[in-house]
């Protein structure tokens, strides 16, 4: 196992200052939550699998990513995950992180846990998980105190400065291309590889794909339909915020058998960008959408429908929309992972199917 690297708060503070100096004018934005829009407990049990499998992983493992590379010398026994949902992948593989970030979007109580996370922890007999509060930035001292062997951040928005500081604690598995642009498959694959569980991760992907295929088959009307994820704002109807097919939300819609209209994809200049902004004057780009999905409620829909420009969008006129309550578990599951997919699939597909059915009304 890796030799433990545990640092005092002062050491980490100095490391953070050095990292900031090195990073200079980096333009990457740091945020602890994925773009839509935690109380520290006793230490959780060391990572353990539900059903130990034969481990034929060859070490060291080297995982290259957008911020560098993670070199993992031996099987990690103490796994830490940070920012959004990376802990769900570990839990889905039967590994209990010794620390993980609280979910700060979609949680309906003070637990810092989304319902599928809480359910899995219960299945694994974990009653007192070690949860980091990092809404205002990563808690490097709390992370260091867990004495991790690896830090999983495959789906995150960590900056080069964050990465430099975290790397002083343990190898970090960061995102592959850009912040918040990791698909659920990539999240599983790279997190599993970082835990020395590549084969188990590949099986989890296959199992999840089978579930998606089975559930999607119940809604054949989805196949080939044009869809766009759009976020409207009642405070400013002059702008539209779209999630592209590169974003996990958009990618999942494509996986369900739908597709983005060419009128939207032609507006995307960077294929790896997770979002796209349009002015209301260009709302006709949405005219080819059979359905529109976004965060919001009935009052927002009525406001959009009454707008002189946005109200002309055909999907808005006929009500072929799925507005998901902002801050709800279903809204949080828009950034999918195996646990959230299994937990919310029925509800999500029923809403989409209902929106598509309005095409024939």
C-alpha positions in Angstrom: 0.0 0.0 0.0 1.1 3.6 -0.6 3.0 5.2 2.2 0.7 7.7 3.9 1.2 11.4 3.3 -0.4 13.5 6.0 0.1 17.2 6.2 -0.7 19.9 8.8 -2.9 22.8 8.0 0.1 25.1 7.8 1.9 22.9 5.4 -1.2 22.7 3.2 -1.6 26.5 3.4 1.9 27.0 2.1 1.4 24.4 -0.6 -1.8 26.2 -1.6 0.0 29.6 -1.9 2.8 28.0 -4.0 0.2 26.4 -6.3 -1.6 29.7 -6.8 1.7 31.4 -7.7 2.5 28.7 -10.2 -1.0 28.7 -11.7 -0.9 32.4 -12.3 -3.6 33.6 -14.5 -5.4 30.3 -15.0 -8.8 30.9 -16.5 -10.5 27.8 -15.2 -13.3 28.5 -12.8 -13.4 26.7 -9.4 -16.7 25.6 -8.1 -17.8 22.9 -5.7 -21.0 22.1 -7.5 -21.6 21.1 -11.1 -23.1 23.9 -13.1 -26.9 23.9 -13.3 -28.3 26.5 -11.9 -21.6 19.9 3.6 -21.1 18.6 9.1 -18.0 16.5 9.6 -18.8 13.2 11.3 -16.7 10.5 12.6 -14.4 8.8 10.1 -16.1 6.3 7.9 -14.9 2.7 7.7 -11.9 2.1 5.5 -12.7 1.2 1.9 -14.0 -2.3 1.5 -15.7 -4.2 -1.3 -19.0 -6.0 -0.8 -17.8 -9.1 -2.7 -14.1 -9.3 -3.0 -13.0 -10.3 -6.5 -9.7 -11.7 -7.7 -7.4 -8.8 -8.0 -5.0 -9.2 -11.0 -4.5 -5.4 -11.4 -0.9 -4.6 -12.4 0.7 -1.7 -10.5 1.7 1.0 -10.7 -1.5 2.3 -12.4 -0.9 5.5 -14.3 -4.1 7.5 -15.2 -3.5 10.6 -17.4 -6.0 13.4 -17.2 -6.5 17.1 -18.0 -4.4 18.3 -15.1 -1.5 15.8 -15.2 -1.5 12.1 -14.2 -2.2 10.0 -11.2 0.4 7.3 -10.3 -1.0 4.7 -8.0 1.7 2.4 -6.7 -0.5 -0.2 -5.0 -4.1 -1.1 -4.2 -5.8 1.9 -2.5 -7.2 1.0 0.8 -8.4 4.5 1.8 -10.4 6.3 -0.9 -11.5 9.9 -0.8 -13.9 11.5 -3.3 -14.5 15.2 -3.7 -17.1 17.4 -5.3 -20.1 16.0 -7.3 -21.2 12.4 -7.1 -17.8 10.7 -7.3 -18.6 9.0 -4.1 -21.7 7.4 -5.7 -19.5 5.5 -8.1 -17.3 4.2 -5.3 -20.4 3.2 -3.4 -21.9 1.5 -6.4 -18.8 -0.6 -6.6 -19.1 -1.5 -2.9 -16.4 0.8 -1.7 -17.1 3.2 1.2 -14.9 6.3 1.0 -13.2 7.4 4.1 -14.4 10.9 3.3 -16.5 12.5 0.6 -18.1 15.9 -0.3 -21.6 16.6 0.7 -24.2 17.0 -2.0 -25.2 20.7 -1.9 -27.9 20.6 -4.6 -31.1 18.6 -4.5 -30.8 17.6 -0.9 -34.1 17.9 1.0 -32.6 17.8 4.6 -29.4 18.6 6.5 -27.8 15.2 5.8 -25.7 16.3 2.7 -26.9 13.1 1.1 -29.1 12.6 -1.9 -31.6 9.7 -1.5 -29.8 7.2 -3.6 -26.6 7.8 -1.7 -28.3 7.4 1.6 -30.0 4.2 0.4 -26.7 2.7 -0.7 -24.9 3.7 2.5 -27.7 1.9 4.4 -27.2 -1.2 2.2 -23.5 -1.1 3.2 -24.4 -0.7 6.9 -22.7 2.8 7.1 -24.5 5.0 9.6 -21.9 7.8 10.2 -20.2 8.7 6.9 -17.4 11.3 7.0 -18.8 14.2 4.9 -16.8 17.2 3.8 -18.3 20.7 3.8 -16.8 22.3 0.7 -19.4 24.7 -0.6 -17.0 27.6 -0.1 -14.0 25.7 -1.4 -12.3 22.4 -0.7 -11.4 21.6 2.9 -7.8 20.5 2.3 -7.2 19.9 6.0 -10.2 17.6 6.4 -9.2 15.7 3.2 -5.6 15.3 4.5 -6.9 14.1 7.9 -8.5 11.1 6.3 -5.0 9.9 5.2 -6.2 8.8 1.7 -4.4 6.6 -0.8 -6.2 8.1 -3.7 -8.5 11.1 -4.3 -11.3 10.7 -6.9 -12.4 13.8 -8.8 -13.3 12.5 -12.3 -16.4 14.6 -12.3 -15.5 17.9 -10.8 -14.4 21.5 -11.3 -11.1 21.5 -9.5 -8.6 24.1 -10.7 -4.9 23.6 -11.3 -4.3 25.2 -7.9 -6.7 22.8 -6.2 -5.0 19.9 -8.0 -1.4 21.0 -6.9 -2.5 21.1 -3.3 -4.5 17.9 -3.4 -1.5 16.1 -5.1 0.5 16.8 -2.0 -1.9 14.6 -0.1 -2.5 11.7 -2.5 -2.7 10.9 -6.2 -5.7 12.6 -7.8 -7.8 11.2 -10.5 -9.2 14.3 -12.2 -11.4 14.9 -15.2 -10.2 13.9 -18.7 -10.9 17.0 -20.7 -12.7 19.9 -19.1 -14.4 20.6 -15.7 -17.9 19.2 -15.4 -17.8 17.5 -18.8 -17.3 13.9 -17.7 -20.0 11.4 -18.8 -21.2 8.8 -16.4 -19.3 6.1 -18.2 -16.1 8.0 -17.9 -16.7 8.7 -14.3 -17.2 5.0 -13.6 -14.3 3.9 -15.7 -11.7 6.3 -14.3 -12.9 6.1 -10.7 -12.8 2.3 -10.8 -9.4 2.3 -12.4 -8.2 4.7 -9.7 -9.3 2.2 -7.1 -7.7 -0.8 -8.8 -11.1 -2.1 -9.9 -11.2 -1.6 -13.6 -12.9 -4.9 -14.4 -15.6 -4.2 -11.8 -16.1 -0.8 -13.2 -16.5 -2.2 -16.7 -19.1 -4.6 -15.4 -21.0 -1.8 -13.6 -21.1 0.1 -16.9 -22.6 -3.0 -18.7 -25.1 -3.5 -15.9 -26.2 0.2 -16.0 -26.4 0.2 -19.8 -28.7 -2.9 -19.6 -30.9 -1.1 -17.1 -31.1 2.0 -19.3 -31.9 -0.1 -22.4 -34.6 -2.0 -20.6 -36.3 1.1 -19.2 -36.0 3.1 -22.4 -37.7 0.3 -24.3 -40.9 1.1 -22.4 -41.0 4.5 -24.2 -40.4 3.7 -27.9 -41.8 7.2 -28.7 -38.6 8.7 -27.5 -36.5 7.2 -30.4 -35.3 9.9 -32.8 -37.1 12.7 -31.2 -35.4 16.1 -31.1 -34.6 17.4 -27.6 -32.8 20.3 -26.1 -32.0 21.0 -22.4 -32.7 24.7 -21.9 -32.6 26.7 -18.7 -34.9 29.8 -18.8 -34.8 32.5 -16.2 -38.0 34.4 -15.1 -35.7 37.3 -14.1 -34.1 37.6 -17.5 -36.0 36.3 -20.5 -33.4 37.9 -22.9 -31.0 35.0 -22.5 -31.1 31.2 -22.9 -28.7 28.8 -21.3 -28.4 25.4 -23.0 -26.6 22.2 -22.0 -24.9 20.7 -25.0 -24.5 17.0 -25.9 -21.1 17.2 -24.3 -22.7 17.8 -20.9 -23.7 14.7 -19.0 -27.3 15.9 -19.0 -27.4 16.2 -22.7 -25.4 13.1 -23.3 -27.9 11.0 -21.3 -30.8 12.3 -23.4 -28.9 11.1 -26.5 -28.3 7.8 -24.9 -32.0 7.4 -24.3 -32.5 7.5 -28.1 -33.2 11.2 -28.7 -31.0 13.7 -30.5 -30.2 17.4 -30.5 -31.6 19.3 -33.6 -29.1 20.5 -36.1 -30.3 24.1 -35.6 -28.8 23.9 -32.1 -25.7 21.8 -32.8 -24.7 24.2 -35.6 -24.4 26.9 -32.9 -21.8 25.0 -31.0 -18.3 26.1 -31.8 -16.5 24.0 -29.2 -17.6 20.4 -29.3 -16.2 19.8 -25.8 -18.1 22.7 -24.3 -20.8 21.7 -21.8 -23.0 24.8 -22.3 -24.2 27.3 -24.9 -25.7 30.7 -24.4 -28.2 32.2 -26.8 -30.1 35.5 -26.9 -33.9 35.3 -27.0 -33.6 36.9 -30.5 -32.1 33.6 -31.6 -34.8 31.4 -30.0 -35.8 30.1 -33.4 -32.9 27.7 -33.0 -35.2 25.8 -30.7 -38.1 25.6 -33.2 -37.1 22.1 -34.4 -37.1 20.7 -30.9 -39.9 18.1 -30.3 -39.5 18.6 -26.5 -37.6 20.9 -24.2 -36.2 19.9 -20.8 -34.9 22.2 -18.1 -35.0 23.3 -14.5 -38.1 25.1 -13.4 -41.8 24.8 -12.4 -45.2 25.6 -13.7 -44.9 29.3 -13.0 -41.7 29.5 -15.0 -43.4 27.7 -17.9 -46.3 30.1 -17.8 -43.9 33.1 -17.9 -41.9 31.6 -20.8 -45.1 30.9 -22.7 -46.3 34.5 -22.2 -43.0 36.0 -23.5 -43.3 37.6 -26.9 -40.3 35.8 -28.3 -39.9 32.6 -26.3 -43.6 31.9 -26.4 -43.3 31.4 -30.1 -41.2 28.2 -29.7 -43.4 25.4 -30.9 -42.5 23.1 -28.0 -43.4 25.8 -25.5 -46.7 26.5 -27.3 -47.9 22.9 -27.2 -46.5 22.2 -23.7 -44.0 19.6 -24.9 -41.7 20.5 -22.0 -40.3 18.8 -18.9 -39.6 21.4 -16.2 -37.9 19.7 -13.3 -38.2 21.3 -9.9 -35.0 23.2 -9.1 -33.2 21.9 -6.1 -35.0 18.5 -6.1 -33.4 15.1 -6.2 -34.7 14.6 -9.7 -33.0 17.8 -10.7 -29.7 16.6 -9.1 -30.0 13.3 -11.0 -29.7 15.2 -14.3 -26.0 14.7 -13.8 -26.3 10.9 -13.9 -24.3 8.1 -12.3 -25.3 4.5 -11.8 -27.0 5.1 -8.4 -29.0 8.1 -9.5 -30.0 6.4 -12.8 -31.4 3.4 -11.0 -33.2 5.5 -8.4 -34.9 8.1 -10.7 -35.2 6.4 -14.1 -38.9 5.6 -13.8 -39.9 9.1 -12.8 -37.7 10.8 -15.4 -38.8 8.7 -18.3 -42.5 9.1 -17.4 -42.1 12.9 -17.6 -40.3 12.7 -20.9 -42.9 10.3 -22.3 -45.7 12.6 -21.2 -44.0 15.5 -23.0 -43.6 13.6 -26.2 -47.2 12.4 -26.1 -48.3 16.0 -26.4 -46.9 16.0 -30.0 -50.0 14.0 -31.0 -52.6 16.0 -29.1 
